[in-house]
Amino acid sequence: MIRKMKSAGPAIAALVVLAGCHTIAGIGKDLQAGGDAISQASRDVRSELAGDTPVARASND
C-alpha cells in the first residue's frame, strides 16, 4: 500500500503543477485585457483633449 502511495505522489504533484500553469496563463490573459482597456481609455482621453473626434472601436465581447 505504501509503495502505491509513493508512486502516486509524483503524479499528483505533476497535476498540481499543470493546473497552476493553466491558472497563471489565464491571469496573464486577464491582465493583458485590463492593460488593453486602460490603453484604449488613455487614447480616448488624449483624443478628446486634442479636440479630435474619437474613432469608433470594435467591441471584443
C-alpha positions in Angstrom: 0.0 0.0 0.0 2.8 2.4 0.9 4.6 1.6 -2.4 1.4 2.6 -4.3 1.2 5.9 -2.4 4.8 6.7 -3.2 4.3 6.2 -6.9 1.1 8.3 -6.8 3.0 11.3 -5.3 4.8 12.4 -8.4 1.6 12.1 -10.5 -0.3 14.2 -8.1 2.5 16.8 -8.0 2.5 16.9 -11.8 -1.2 17.5 -11.9 -0.9 20.4 -9.4 1.9 22.0 -11.4 -0.1 21.7 -14.7 -3.2 23.1 -13.1 -1.1 26.0 -11.8 0.3 26.8 -15.2 -3.2 27.0 -16.7 -4.3 29.3 -13.9 -1.2 31.6 -14.4 -1.8 31.7 -18.2 -5.5 32.8 -17.5 -4.3 35.5 -15.1 -1.9 36.7 -17.8 -4.7 37.0 -20.3 -6.9 38.9 -17.9 -4.1 41.3 -17.1 -3.4 41.8 -20.8 -7.1 42.6 -21.4 -7.1 45.1 -18.5 -4.0 46.8 -19.9 -5.6 47.0 -23.3 -8.7 48.6 -21.8 -6.6 51.2 -20.0 -4.6 51.9 -23.1 -7.8 52.5 -25.1 -9.2 54.8 -22.4 -6.0 56.8 -22.5 -6.1 57.2 -26.2 -9.8 58.3 -26.0 -8.9 60.9 -23.4 -6.0 62.2 -25.4 -8.2 62.5 -28.5 -10.8 64.3 -26.5 -8.3 66.8 -25.1 -6.8 67.4 -28.5 -10.3 68.1 -29.9 -10.3 65.1 -32.2 -13.4 63.1 -32.9 -12.9 59.7 -31.2 -12.8 56.8 -33.7 -15.5 54.1 -33.1 -13.9 51.0 -31.8 -15.0 47.4 -32.1 -16.2 45.6 -29.1 -14.3 42.4 -28.1 -17.4 40.9 -26.3 
